Structures are given as structure tokens and as C-alpha cells.
Amino acid sequence: MRQLIIIGSGPAGYTAAIYAARANLKPLVIASSVEVGGELMNTTEVENFPGFPEGIQGPELMTKMEEQARKFGAEILYQDVTELDLAGPVKRVQLGSGAVEEAAAVIFATGSAYRKIGLPKEEHLSGRGVSWCATCDGFFFRERTIAVVGGGDSAMEEATFLTRFATKVYVIHRRDELRASKIMQERAMANEKIEFVWNSEVVDILGDEAVSGVVLKDTVDGSTRELDLQGVFVAIGNDPRTKLVHGQLDLTPEGTIWVDGRSSRTSVPGVFAAGDVIDPTYRQAVTAAASGTIAALDAEHFLAALDEAGAPEPNADQIEGLPVV
Ligand SMILES: Cc1cc2nc3c(=O)[nH]c(=O)nc-3n(C[C@H](O)[C@H](O)[C@H](O)COP(=O)(O)OP(=O)(O)OC[C@H]3O[C@@H](n4cnc5c(N)ncnc54)[C@H](O)[C@@H]3O)c2cc1C
């Protein structure tokens, strides 16, 4: 049985791996089969990660984090976790290959997914005018005309924040009223750089190498029209990736994994969570990395205490039928 398995290879997972490997815990990172490196693999320039004054490409940053984790002895498997059994002292992690890994502690760092509009051009132009994060990308849109898609609090917050950079911000919303709280609405409506485009749906994003506009469909009469702009911020929600732990770990009302105060301790002893999957608010690479650090340190303390108390042995009856790696 291993000491520690880390699920996820974003900034939270790899940072946890760097700390855990340097603490000699020989962590196994399950990095996923297709999304190795996490959300930053979907972006171009990252200008706000400390230590890179010239900026760094998202994929390059994640490759460096992976290298750093490997350098200290983290083992990395490019597989998906398909099932988890977190109850009891031996945590079982089933992989896409069917194999099962076991550990005394698990760090869960599966991130979250921004909801997409679902347009073919959306992915293609990601990092080239299409964004899901105003804090991350607003700075690239100085003196530009942009749109925020959505009608909730986060759409209002993003739109208001983006007026610091953009000359004009359209808020495109399907209905003729907003879901956002009254205070957020009032703030956005009082901002003279923001113009609301009601009863409208984005049905296409224009541009090949960079966004040049959007096609809007009127949700009342079905007519379409084009709007010239250089950026589209999609603010229609974010889903923490918690499916694997439903029924096993407590969640918060926002849908993130519940952790105890500022720690990474979940509702199950020996299971720690880090990064965007526990964070309904900040969701930045550096906050995810910091959260990975906390999880590694918490896991280290947990394992040290187990060691003192006498580590559990896997029970052969409980693992019958599952191929153990
Ligand atoms: C387009 C875009 C641009 C961004 N730009 C910036 C920026 O400039 N600066 C900034 O600070 N932040 C930026 N962010 C936010 C930043 O990417 C996230 O806050 C950060 O990546 C969160 O890290 P994480 O480790 O918690 O999760 P993620 O990076 O989402 O990583 C989660 C990991 O878990 C893995 N995983 C999920 N399910 C499974 C499974 N079943 N089995 C195995 N593995 C699994 C995924 O494959 C992935 O490797 C951006 C986000 C996006 C989407």
C-alpha cells in the first residue's frame, strides 16, 4: 500500500506532489488520460503567476510543474480515476485500466470546469479572445470592445471589473431580466461603459485567429444580427468536479468539497482536497498551488500520526475481485 495518492495534475495536484515528494512520501499522481496539466493547458499567456515577469505559456508552466514533481520522485500515471472507495483506513482508487491503487491518504485535486456556451469556435478561440476568467485575462483587453455572456452575479462582477480595461462591455443575456443580486445589477447598470443586450443568445463566434465578433439570435423573434467586438467572456457558471466523491465526502452549498476551516481536511479522515474543487471564489493558479501545499502538509501530518499509532494493513477480503497494482 502506498502512503499517498494525488488525483489531478493541475497546479493544486502538482504542487501537492512537489511538497509530498520532497517530504519523502513517494506520492503517486493520477494525472488523467486526456487533461494532463489541468485548466492552464487551455490557455496561452499566463501573466500573473509569480516568478515569470515576462509571462509564461500555460502549457509550459504546467510542464515545468510536472518536471519539478518528477525530479523529487513523484510517480505520475496518465490515467483517469473511475471510482473511489474512501471509507476506512485503506483508500482505494480504481483507474480507467481497471487496476486499483491503494493508499493511506488521498489528495483530491480535480479542479472545476467553466460552463461553455457549446459553440464550435469557443474552444478554437480560447485564449485568443474567448475567456472564462476576467481576473486572468482582463488585462489583455485594454481599449477593446468585449462582451460578457451571462446574467448572474459573476457575470455582473466580471463585466464591472472588465470596464477597467475595455472601452465598452456588452452584457449579453437570454432574458429581459437578470438573475444577479440587486446590488450587483445596480452597480453594473450604473456603469456607463456597460451596455445590456437583452433577449439575446450568442449562436456563433466570428474570427479565425482572433475573435472579431459574435452572431446574436433574438430569443423573442428569432432574428439574427452581428456585433463587432474583440473579446467574449463566458460567465454562465462553474462546476466543481466532484462526481467521484458524491455520497462519500461532504459538499458545500456551492457544490465544492467541504474542508475544515483553512485546512484541506475533508469530512473523511485521510482524505484531503485542494484547488478549485474546494474554492467557489478565487479559482486562480497560484491559489490552487497554495491549496496543494496545504493539502500535502496536512497529509504529511496525518501520515506521521498514523505512523506513530501503527499504520493500517490492507484487508484482503475487502479488495477481493479488484486487481491490485
Ligand atoms: C482558459 C483559462 C485560462 C486561465 N488563465 C489563468 C491565468 O492566466 N492565471 C491564473 O492564475 N489562473 C488562470 N486560470 C484558472 C486556473 O487555470 C485554475 O484556477 C487552476 O488551473 C486550478 O487548478 P487545480 O489544480 O485546482 O485544477 P485544474 O487545473 O482544473 O486541474 C484539475 C486536474 O484534475 C484532473 N482530473 C479531473 N478529474 C479526474 C479524474 N477522474 N481522474 C484523473 N484526473 C482527473 C484534470 O485532468 C486536471 O489535471 C485559467 C482558467 C482557464 C479555464
The ligand as a MOL file (V3000), in Angstrom:
LIG
                    3D

  0  0  0     0  0            999 V3000
M  V30 BEGIN CTAB
M  V30 COUNTS 53 58 0 0 0
M  V30 BEGIN ATOM
M  V30 1 C -8.9050 29.3520 -20.2060 0
M  V30 2 C -8.4200 29.5690 -18.7940 0
M  V30 3 C -7.4140 30.4870 -18.5510 0
M  V30 4 C -6.9380 30.6960 -17.2660 0
M  V30 5 N -5.9460 31.6040 -17.0680 0
M  V30 6 C -5.4400 31.7770 -15.8250 0
M  V30 7 C -4.3790 32.7090 -15.5940 0
M  V30 8 O -3.9170 33.3950 -16.5200 0
M  V30 9 N -3.9110 32.8190 -14.3270 0
M  V30 10 C -4.4280 32.1060 -13.2760 0
M  V30 11 O -3.9380 32.2300 -12.1550 0
M  V30 12 N -5.4360 31.2360 -13.4640 0
M  V30 13 C -5.9550 31.0680 -14.7050 0
M  V30 14 N -6.9960 30.1960 -14.9080 0
M  V30 15 C -7.5410 29.4760 -13.7350 0
M  V30 16 C -6.6320 28.2910 -13.3970 0
M  V30 17 O -6.3930 27.5600 -14.5630 0
M  V30 18 C -7.2570 27.4240 -12.3320 0
M  V30 19 O -7.5870 28.2180 -11.2070 0
M  V30 20 C -6.3040 26.3230 -11.9060 0
M  V30 21 O -5.8880 25.5510 -13.0150 0
M  V30 22 C -6.9510 25.3930 -10.8760 0
M  V30 23 O -6.0520 24.4030 -10.5550 0
M  V30 24 P -6.5000 22.9780 -9.9940 0
M  V30 25 O -5.2620 22.1950 -9.8510 0
M  V30 26 O -7.3740 23.1670 -8.8370 0
M  V30 27 O -7.4320 22.3670 -11.1320 0
M  V30 28 P -7.2040 22.0880 -12.6810 0
M  V30 29 O -6.1460 22.9230 -13.2600 0
M  V30 30 O -8.5610 22.1740 -13.2720 0
M  V30 31 O -6.7280 20.5910 -12.6900 0
M  V30 32 C -7.5540 19.5310 -12.3320 0
M  V30 33 C -6.9180 18.2400 -12.7240 0
M  V30 34 O -7.7040 17.1350 -12.2750 0
M  V30 35 C -7.7400 16.1740 -13.2900 0
M  V30 36 N -8.8840 15.2980 -13.1520 0
M  V30 37 C -10.2030 15.6120 -13.0930 0
M  V30 38 N -10.9560 14.5000 -13.0000 0
M  V30 39 C -10.0750 13.4650 -12.9870 0
M  V30 40 C -10.2180 12.0540 -12.9210 0
M  V30 41 N -11.4220 11.4480 -12.8240 0
M  V30 42 N -9.1050 11.2830 -12.9550 0
M  V30 43 C -7.8780 11.8530 -13.0290 0
M  V30 44 N -7.6890 13.1750 -13.0890 0
M  V30 45 C -8.7670 13.9620 -13.0780 0
M  V30 46 C -7.7860 17.0160 -14.5610 0
M  V30 47 O -7.4740 16.2490 -15.6540 0
M  V30 48 C -6.7450 18.0570 -14.2240 0
M  V30 49 O -5.4690 17.5710 -14.4720 0
M  V30 50 C -7.4940 29.9630 -16.1830 0
M  V30 51 C -8.5200 29.0480 -16.4190 0
M  V30 52 C -8.9780 28.8450 -17.7080 0
M  V30 53 C -10.0730 27.8310 -17.9550 0
M  V30 END ATOM
M  V30 BEGIN BOND
M  V30 1 1 1 2
M  V30 2 1 2 3
M  V30 3 2 2 52
M  V30 4 2 3 4
M  V30 5 1 4 5
M  V30 6 1 4 50
M  V30 7 2 5 6
M  V30 8 1 6 7
M  V30 9 1 6 13
M  V30 10 2 7 8
M  V30 11 1 7 9
M  V30 12 1 9 10
M  V30 13 2 10 11
M  V30 14 1 10 12
M  V30 15 2 12 13
M  V30 16 1 13 14
M  V30 17 1 14 15
M  V30 18 1 14 50
M  V30 19 1 15 16
M  V30 20 1 16 17
M  V30 21 1 16 18
M  V30 22 1 18 19
M  V30 23 1 18 20
M  V30 24 1 20 21
M  V30 25 1 20 22
M  V30 26 1 22 23
M  V30 27 1 23 24
M  V30 28 2 24 25
M  V30 29 1 24 26
M  V30 30 1 24 27
M  V30 31 1 27 28
M  V30 32 2 28 29
M  V30 33 1 28 30
M  V30 34 1 28 31
M  V30 35 1 31 32
M  V30 36 1 32 33
M  V30 37 1 33 34
M  V30 38 1 33 48
M  V30 39 1 34 35
M  V30 40 1 35 36
M  V30 41 1 35 46
M  V30 42 1 36 37
M  V30 43 1 36 45
M  V30 44 2 37 38
M  V30 45 1 38 39
M  V30 46 1 39 40
M  V30 47 2 39 45
M  V30 48 1 40 41
M  V30 49 2 40 42
M  V30 50 1 42 43
M  V30 51 2 43 44
M  V30 52 1 44 45
M  V30 53 1 46 47
M  V30 54 1 46 48
M  V30 55 1 48 49
M  V30 56 2 50 51
M  V30 57 1 51 52
M  V30 58 1 52 53
M  V30 END BOND
M  V30 END CTAB
M  END
